[in-house]
């Protein structure tokens, strides 16, 4: 995962919109939402956090069947 993710972030950083976007109210928002949806190796977590400059948060999701 590491090399592909870093390459994606590097490429997205060169686009005209960039990774971080300044909003009309002056706040800055990221185009990449760092959410961990499954177990990752510690090395992958550290890589993501260092590349994005933030902490990965856990997204708990529940799937409910109609049965």
Steps between C-alpha positions, in 0.01 A plus 500: 500500500777742590651576161164530324357731765805725507500516117130595504554779754804629309304508174192658659722768656605609150143538369343843465262436791774354727450290812402785733237749390438841657130552559322835455486547879879463526507145637707235324353162407677190376387309193613175659293387796729292722265233633611150591230250396691179571809377682825641365857410581671745735742593220209590270335707772822691566549559126146634452526726800838637396395562138168661594625679808214377716366210700294218348164468667295184525167494318264252662237372263222253544316319225146401583321243291130524426434143607 
